[in-house]
């Protein structure tokens, strides 16, 4: 069914173009969103403040793309699956701009460097982690990491943590850690 033209029989070329565009936007957002989830990336505080609204708007656009594609799909639809798909599209759209794009640009164009964080607190762990370190820096947003990554020399509250990785104006990729 054509949502744009209201025809139940035939889709026009514009319908196919819009379906292709919505699918392309969602594919890019999913790839960048998955990259954001898989790479350890910490944004700079300046980037985080500047791009909050744009990330939110991109999330809404991706959720709208999912809704459009679901409207164009003529098969059976379960309400919960539709709501989940729209929410997932919005989340991936938000992550693509908030962390995915800057992480990809930093991985491509970043230069090797370090950043120093101060450990603020040690939180509860999970099944795979004995404790979670919460560290802050003036330049970067808050970092949360499993304390098991530090090996034998673990940081203490108030101690400093050095993070090595690729650095750019957008942030730093977390490649290795060291308690100072």
Protein Blocks (a to p, Z undefined) as FASTA:
>chain_A
ZZknopakbccfklmmmmmmmmmmmmmmmmmmmmmmmpccdddfklmmmmmmmmmmmmmm
mmmmmmmmmmmpmbdcdfklmmmmmmmmmmmmmmmmmmmmmmmmmmmmmccdddddddfb
dcdddfklgbdcddddfkbccddddfklnommccdehiacdddddddfkbccdfbdcdZZ
